[in-house]
Amino acid sequence: MKIDFPYSTAWDTALPHAVKFMRPIYPIKTIVEIGCDYGFSTMFFANHCRGSKVITVDNFCYKQEPDTKTVITGLIAKYHPRDIDLWEMESGDAAERYAHGCFDEIDVLHLDAGHAYEEVKRDYELWSPHVRKGGLILFHDVVIFSDDVGRFFHSLEGRKKLWDESPGLGAYYKE
């Protein structure tokens, strides 16, 4: 399904790399995204992994024009009303909701909310326990936030892949 976005995003160049990083872990049933901005990556996950459930979490605390919440809710309603759940809340509250709900283990976790080192670390610690063994954790912006997102990604031990052109995308396969 072709989705017409009225603007470009950093995900334009990351898409082929995300596909390549996801391929080894098929089948993918559950995707959780922390930080959705205007929804480009959200729509990518729903399109690329048809039949999967996508949960996208954002607190929409920042103000942008056009309004990010308005844009993503419109895209979800138009293209994927049954495949995407939008949780408007803080990452910690969402992780608690996930832990106490009847949800499957996460196949793909996409971390793209707070970009400060401590924020990335916190989201990883909150959400990685819900990722299945062999699942994938994607870190967006590892190059343009190299001292924060990149530093945290590089501190992880285990199987990783990296697309190192700006903005950068790191793939960590949970063991």
C-alpha positions in Angstrom: 0.0 0.0 0.0 1.4 3.4 -1.0 1.1 6.0 1.7 1.5 9.6 0.6 3.5 11.7 3.1 3.5 15.4 2.5 7.1 15.7 3.7 10.3 13.6 3.9 11.7 12.1 7.0 15.0 10.5 8.2 13.2 7.2 7.7 13.3 7.7 3.9 16.9 6.5 3.7 16.6 4.0 6.6 13.8 1.9 5.1 15.9 -0.6 3.1 18.2 -1.1 6.0 15.4 -1.8 8.4 14.0 -4.4 6.0 17.4 -6.1 5.7 17.8 -6.1 9.5 14.3 -7.5 10.0 14.6 -10.3 7.5 16.4 -12.8 9.7 13.8 -12.8 12.4 10.6 -13.5 10.4 7.8 -14.2 11.1 7.0 -10.9 12.9 3.8 -10.7 14.8 4.3 -7.9 17.3 6.1 -4.6 16.8 6.4 -1.9 19.5 7.7 1.5 18.6 8.7 4.1 21.3 8.5 7.5 19.7 6.5 7.8 16.5 6.8 11.5 15.5 4.7 11.9 12.3 4.3 8.1 11.9 6.6 7.4 8.9 8.2 4.4 10.7 4.9 3.3 12.1 3.3 3.1 8.6 6.4 1.4 7.4 6.1 -1.4 10.0 2.4 -1.9 9.4 2.9 -2.0 5.6 6.0 -4.2 5.6 4.7 -6.7 8.2 1.2 -7.2 7.1 -0.9 -9.0 9.7 1.3 -7.9 12.5 0.1 -5.8 15.5 2.0 -2.5 15.7 1.9 -0.6 19.0 3.3 2.9 18.8 3.9 4.9 22.0 4.4 8.7 22.2 3.6 11.3 24.8 3.3 14.1 22.1 4.9 16.5 24.6 6.7 18.6 21.9 4.9 21.1 19.7 5.4 21.0 15.9 3.6 22.2 12.9 1.8 20.4 11.5 0.7 18.8 14.8 2.3 15.3 15.0 -0.6 13.7 16.9 -3.1 14.9 14.3 -1.0 13.6 11.4 -0.4 10.1 12.8 -4.0 9.6 14.0 -5.2 10.6 10.5 -2.7 8.1 8.9 -3.7 5.3 11.2 -7.4 5.9 10.6 -7.0 6.1 6.8 -4.5 3.2 6.3 -4.2 0.8 9.2 -7.1 1.3 11.8 -7.0 -2.4 12.8 -3.3 -3.0 12.7 -1.9 -0.1 14.7 -2.6 0.9 18.3 -1.5 4.4 19.4 -0.8 4.7 23.1 -0.5 8.3 24.1 1.5 8.1 27.3 5.0 8.1 28.7 7.3 5.1 27.8 7.4 3.9 31.5 3.6 3.9 31.8 3.3 2.1 28.5 5.9 -0.6 29.6 3.9 -1.1 32.8 0.7 -1.5 30.7 2.4 -3.9 28.4 3.8 -6.0 31.3 0.4 -6.3 32.9 -1.6 -6.9 29.7 -2.1 -10.1 27.7 0.4 -9.3 25.0 2.7 -11.5 22.9 6.4 -11.1 23.3 7.8 -8.4 21.1 9.5 -9.4 17.8 10.7 -5.9 16.8 11.2 -3.0 19.3 12.0 0.4 17.7 13.5 2.9 20.1 13.2 6.5 18.7 11.9 8.6 21.6 14.3 10.5 23.9 17.7 10.7 22.3 19.8 11.5 25.4 21.9 8.6 26.6 20.0 8.2 29.9 16.6 8.3 28.0 17.8 5.6 25.5 19.1 3.5 28.4 15.9 3.8 30.3 13.7 2.8 27.3 16.0 -0.1 26.6 15.8 -1.3 30.3 12.0 -0.9 30.4 11.2 -2.6 27.1 14.0 -5.1 26.3 12.7 -7.7 28.8 9.5 -8.0 26.6 11.5 -8.7 23.4 11.6 -12.4 22.5 14.9 -14.3 22.3 16.1 -13.8 18.8 14.0 -10.6 18.5 15.3 -7.3 17.1 15.8 -4.0 18.8 16.2 -1.1 16.4 17.9 2.1 17.5 17.3 5.1 15.2 19.7 8.1 15.0 22.8 6.2 16.1 25.0 8.4 13.9 23.5 11.9 14.3 23.3 11.3 18.1 26.5 9.4 18.3 27.4 10.6 21.9 24.0 9.4 23.2 22.0 6.9 21.1 25.2 5.7 19.3 27.2 5.4 22.6 24.4 3.3 24.2 24.0 1.1 21.1 27.8 0.5 20.9 27.9 -0.4 24.6 25.6 -3.5 24.0 27.4 -6.8 23.7 26.1 -9.4 21.3 25.0 -9.6 17.7 24.6 -6.2 16.1 24.4 -4.6 12.7 24.8 -1.0 11.8 23.9 1.3 9.0 26.4 4.1 9.6 25.2 6.8 7.2 23.3 9.7 8.7 21.0 9.5 10.6 22.1 5.9 11.3 20.2 2.8 12.3 21.5 0.2 14.8 20.1 -3.4 15.0 20.6 -5.4 18.1 19.5 -9.1 18.1 18.5 -10.2 21.6 20.1 -13.4 22.7 
